[in-house]
């Protein structure tokens, strides 16, 4: 009589999503009889243009017990304490706005902002620019990091900018130390049994990868959720002002003291907007715009280059 095998989780797709999932499962279920497999195609690239996160990524690393000094240098990462929106308003004095992440200290100044904003809407000319009421915009202007000195007992909420390729690689290597099994193969088919449950993945090498619970991290391919299980994809492109993006990485930008920016930039442009993401080794830039109708027709007919989406 053979012993029952461990409960097997199979994650289809690597990248940040797949490897974050694998690490969380392996970390929290170290005392359980489980196996975790990540099936990742070696020839499908990661979409990465220099990424920015919310504070939830910090919460992930805190849960995992992974120090910033270990993963940030490996991923060309910098701190992100908010987003600077520039050129989105023509109102004098409001051409730029800094969107801060929530922080405990802000609860003392935020009531003043809410009060002044209400007064201004009522026609009373009082200062109501949000940058004047939050700490993060002032830190970002001075390129100061999110760690206060000991005599300032307030935490600051923050995220990161990072290289998506390198983050995926770092998380893959860390997952291996937790016992996660990496299966580098392209999946050609998802096998669904008569009851409608996913039974296995079939690799292009003919290998059958069975599991008890499958997680779809295959991105735009949506091999499990959409193609195999028939989950309806509801497009939103008809409601978007922009439908294309061109990416232009440049050399890293530093101030006179050698410090990188600690905020993502979102700059309004004539045909759309562009992002600005500072890493330690390069600066990620992208222009998001809308293709004219005549160009969209040419793209569908393959008469013009595909600039990315």
C-alpha positions as CSV (number, residue, x, y, z in Angstrom):
1,X,0.0,0.0,0.0
2,X,1.5,3.3,-1.1
3,X,1.4,6.4,1.1
4,X,-0.8,9.2,-0.2
5,X,1.1,11.9,-2.0
6,X,1.1,15.5,-0.7
7,X,-1.6,17.9,-1.7
8,X,-0.3,19.5,-4.9
9,X,-0.7,23.2,-5.9
10,X,0.2,24.0,-9.5
11,X,0.8,27.6,-10.5
12,X,0.7,28.3,-14.2
13,X,3.0,31.2,-15.0
14,X,5.9,32.8,-13.3
15,X,6.7,36.5,-13.2
16,X,5.9,38.6,-10.2
17,X,2.4,37.2,-9.8
18,X,3.3,33.5,-10.0
19,X,6.4,33.7,-7.8
20,X,4.7,35.9,-5.2
21,X,1.9,33.3,-5.0
22,X,4.4,30.4,-4.7
23,X,6.4,32.1,-2.0
24,X,3.3,33.0,0.1
25,X,2.0,29.4,-0.1
26,X,5.4,27.9,0.8
27,X,6.0,30.3,3.6
28,X,2.6,29.9,5.3
29,X,2.3,26.2,4.8
30,X,5.7,24.9,5.7
31,X,4.1,22.7,8.3
32,X,1.6,21.2,5.9
33,X,2.0,18.2,3.7
34,X,1.9,20.1,0.4
35,X,3.8,20.4,-2.8
36,X,4.0,23.7,-4.8
37,X,4.9,23.6,-8.5
38,X,5.4,26.7,-10.7
39,X,5.1,25.9,-14.4
40,X,6.8,28.7,-16.3
41,X,7.5,28.9,-20.1
42,X,11.2,29.7,-20.7
43,X,10.3,31.4,-24.0
44,X,7.5,33.7,-22.8
45,X,9.0,37.0,-21.5
46,X,7.9,39.0,-18.5
47,X,6.2,42.4,-19.2
48,X,8.5,44.8,-17.4
49,X,9.3,48.4,-18.1
50,X,10.5,49.4,-14.7
51,X,7.6,48.8,-12.3
52,X,6.1,50.7,-9.4
53,X,4.2,49.1,-6.5
54,X,1.8,50.1,-3.8
55,X,2.7,49.5,-0.1
56,X,1.2,46.0,-0.4
57,X,4.5,44.8,-1.8
58,X,6.2,45.9,1.3
59,X,3.6,44.0,3.3
60,X,4.5,40.9,1.2
61,X,8.2,41.2,2.0
62,X,7.5,41.8,5.7
63,X,5.4,38.6,5.8
64,X,8.1,36.7,4.1
65,X,10.8,38.0,6.4
66,X,12.9,39.2,3.4
67,X,15.1,42.2,4.3
68,X,15.2,45.2,1.9
69,X,19.0,45.0,2.0
70,X,18.7,41.5,0.4
71,X,16.2,42.0,-2.4
72,X,16.3,45.7,-3.3
73,X,20.0,45.8,-4.6
74,X,19.3,42.6,-6.5
75,X,16.3,44.2,-8.3
76,X,17.7,47.7,-8.9
77,X,14.9,48.9,-6.6
78,X,14.3,52.3,-5.1
79,X,11.7,53.6,-2.6
80,X,8.3,55.0,-3.7
81,X,6.4,57.2,-1.4
82,X,3.8,58.3,-3.9
83,X,3.0,59.6,-7.4
84,X,3.5,63.1,-8.8
85,X,0.9,64.0,-11.3
86,X,2.0,66.9,-13.5
87,X,0.2,68.9,-16.1
88,X,-3.3,67.4,-15.5
89,X,-5.0,70.6,-14.5
90,X,-5.0,74.1,-16.0
91,X,-6.2,75.7,-12.8
92,X,-3.5,78.2,-11.7
93,X,-1.5,76.8,-8.8
94,X,-2.8,73.3,-9.4
95,X,-0.6,72.2,-12.3
96,X,0.9,69.5,-10.2
97,X,-0.4,67.2,-7.5
98,X,1.3,64.6,-5.3
99,X,-0.7,61.5,-4.5
100,X,0.6,60.2,-1.1
101,X,0.3,56.7,0.3
102,X,-1.6,56.7,3.6
103,X,0.5,57.4,6.7
104,X,-0.4,57.7,10.4
105,X,1.0,61.2,10.7
106,X,-1.4,62.5,8.0
107,X,-4.4,61.9,10.1
108,X,-3.5,65.1,12.0
109,X,-3.2,67.3,9.0
110,X,-5.9,65.7,6.8
111,X,-8.9,67.2,8.6
112,X,-7.5,70.7,7.8
113,X,-7.3,69.8,4.1
114,X,-10.9,68.5,4.1
115,X,-12.1,71.6,5.8
116,X,-10.3,74.0,3.5
117,X,-11.4,72.0,0.4
118,X,-15.0,72.3,1.5
119,X,-14.6,76.0,2.1
120,X,-13.0,76.5,-1.3
121,X,-15.9,74.7,-3.0
122,X,-18.2,77.1,-1.2
123,X,-16.3,80.0,-2.8
124,X,-14.0,81.0,0.0
125,X,-10.5,81.6,-1.1
126,X,-8.4,79.5,1.4
127,X,-5.3,77.4,0.7
128,X,-6.6,74.0,-0.5
129,X,-3.8,72.4,-2.4
130,X,-3.3,68.9,-1.0
131,X,0.5,69.1,-1.2
132,X,0.4,71.6,1.7
133,X,-1.3,69.2,4.1
134,X,0.7,65.9,3.7
135,X,4.3,65.0,4.5
136,X,5.1,62.8,1.5
137,X,5.2,65.7,-1.1
138,X,7.8,67.5,1.0
139,X,10.0,64.4,1.4
140,X,9.8,63.7,-2.3
141,X,10.8,67.2,-3.2
142,X,14.0,66.7,-1.1
143,X,14.4,63.1,-2.2
144,X,14.4,61.9,1.4
145,X,13.7,58.2,2.1
146,X,10.9,56.8,4.2
147,X,12.9,56.0,7.3
148,X,12.6,58.7,10.0
149,X,15.2,59.4,12.7
150,X,14.6,58.1,16.2
151,X,13.2,61.4,17.4
152,X,10.4,61.2,14.8
153,X,8.2,58.3,16.0
154,X,5.9,58.1,12.9
155,X,5.9,55.4,10.2
156,X,5.6,56.4,6.6
157,X,3.7,54.2,4.2
158,X,5.7,53.4,1.0
159,X,6.2,51.0,-1.9
160,X,9.0,50.5,-4.4
161,X,10.2,50.9,-7.9
162,X,11.9,47.7,-9.3
163,X,13.0,45.8,-12.3
164,X,10.2,43.2,-13.0
165,X,12.6,40.8,-14.6
166,X,15.0,40.8,-11.7
167,X,12.2,40.6,-9.1
168,X,10.8,37.5,-10.7
169,X,14.3,35.9,-10.8
170,X,14.9,36.8,-7.1
171,X,11.5,35.4,-6.0
172,X,12.1,32.2,-8.0
173,X,15.4,31.6,-6.3
174,X,13.9,32.4,-2.9
175,X,11.0,30.0,-3.5
176,X,13.5,27.3,-4.3
177,X,14.9,27.6,-0.8
178,X,11.4,26.9,0.5
179,X,11.0,23.8,-1.5
180,X,9.0,25.1,-4.5
181,X,9.5,23.1,-7.6
182,X,10.1,25.0,-10.9
183,X,9.0,23.3,-14.1
184,X,10.4,25.3,-17.1
185,X,8.1,24.2,-19.9
186,X,5.6,25.8,-22.2
187,X,2.0,24.5,-21.6
188,X,0.1,23.7,-24.8
189,X,-3.1,22.3,-23.2
190,X,-5.2,22.4,-20.0
191,X,-6.9,19.1,-19.4
192,X,-10.4,19.4,-17.9
193,X,-12.1,16.3,-16.6
194,X,-15.8,15.5,-17.3
195,X,-16.9,17.1,-14.0
196,X,-15.5,20.5,-15.2
197,X,-12.4,20.5,-12.9
198,X,-8.9,21.1,-14.1
199,X,-7.0,17.8,-14.0
200,X,-3.6,18.5,-15.5
201,X,-1.5,20.7,-17.7
202,X,0.1,19.2,-20.8
203,X,3.6,20.6,-21.7
204,X,4.9,20.9,-25.2
205,X,7.3,18.1,-24.4
206,X,4.3,15.8,-23.8
207,X,4.8,15.9,-20.0
208,X,1.6,15.7,-18.0
209,X,1.6,17.9,-14.9
210,X,-1.1,16.9,-12.4
211,X,-2.3,18.8,-9.4
212,X,-5.1,19.2,-6.9
213,X,-5.5,23.0,-7.1
214,X,-4.5,25.1,-10.0
215,X,-3.8,28.9,-10.0
216,X,-3.8,30.8,-13.3
217,X,-0.9,33.4,-13.4
218,X,-0.5,33.1,-17.2
219,X,-1.3,36.7,-17.8
220,X,-2.9,37.7,-21.1
221,X,-2.9,34.0,-22.2
222,X,-5.4,33.2,-19.4
223,X,-5.0,29.5,-20.3
224,X,-6.9,28.1,-17.3
225,X,-9.5,30.7,-16.4
226,X,-10.5,31.8,-19.9
227,X,-9.4,29.2,-22.5
228,X,-10.0,26.1,-20.4
229,X,-12.8,27.0,-18.0
230,X,-14.6,29.5,-20.3
231,X,-14.5,32.5,-17.9
232,X,-15.8,35.4,-20.0
233,X,-13.3,38.1,-20.8
234,X,-15.0,41.5,-20.7
235,X,-12.8,44.0,-22.6
236,X,-12.7,47.6,-21.4
237,X,-10.7,49.0,-24.3
238,X,-13.8,50.8,-25.8
239,X,-13.9,53.0,-22.7
240,X,-10.2,53.8,-22.6
241,X,-8.9,57.2,-23.9
242,X,-5.5,55.5,-24.7
243,X,-4.7,52.2,-26.3
244,X,-1.0,52.1,-27.0
245,X,2.3,52.6,-25.2
246,X,5.8,53.0,-26.3
247,X,8.6,52.4,-23.8
248,X,11.9,54.3,-23.7
249,X,14.4,53.4,-20.9
250,X,17.1,56.0,-20.3
251,X,20.1,56.4,-18.1
252,X,19.4,56.7,-14.3
253,X,18.7,60.3,-13.1
254,X,20.2,61.6,-9.9
255,X,20.3,64.9,-8.1
256,X,23.5,66.7,-7.1
257,X,23.8,64.5,-4.0
258,X,23.4,61.3,-6.1
259,X,20.0,60.5,-4.8
260,X,17.3,59.1,-7.2
261,X,13.7,60.3,-7.1
262,X,11.5,58.4,-4.7
263,X,8.2,58.9,-6.5
264,X,6.6,57.8,-9.7
265,X,5.9,60.5,-12.3
266,X,2.7,60.7,-14.3
267,X,2.9,63.5,-16.7
268,X,0.1,64.7,-19.0
269,X,1.1,65.0,-22.7
270,X,-0.6,66.3,-25.8
271,X,-1.6,62.8,-27.0
272,X,-1.9,61.0,-23.7
273,X,0.4,60.8,-20.7
274,X,3.8,59.4,-19.8
275,X,5.2,57.6,-16.8
276,X,8.6,58.1,-15.1
277,X,10.0,55.4,-12.9
278,X,13.4,55.8,-11.3
279,X,15.5,52.7,-10.7
280,X,19.1,52.5,-9.6
281,X,20.5,51.4,-13.0
282,X,18.1,53.1,-15.4
283,X,15.1,55.3,-15.7
284,X,11.9,53.8,-17.0
285,X,9.9,56.0,-19.3
286,X,6.7,55.3,-21.3
287,X,4.3,57.3,-23.4
288,X,0.7,56.1,-23.3
289,X,-1.3,57.4,-26.2
290,X,-4.3,56.7,-28.5
291,X,-3.8,55.5,-32.0
292,X,-5.9,57.4,-34.6
293,X,-8.7,55.3,-36.3
294,X,-6.8,55.1,-39.6
295,X,-3.7,53.8,-37.9
296,X,-5.8,51.2,-36.0
297,X,-7.1,49.9,-39.3
298,X,-3.5,49.7,-40.7
299,X,-2.4,47.8,-37.6
300,X,-5.2,45.3,-38.0
301,X,-4.1,44.7,-41.6
302,X,-0.4,44.5,-40.5
303,X,0.5,47.4,-42.7
304,X,2.2,49.2,-39.8
305,X,4.5,48.2,-36.9
306,X,2.9,47.1,-33.6
307,X,4.1,49.5,-31.0
308,X,3.0,47.5,-28.0
309,X,-0.1,47.6,-25.9
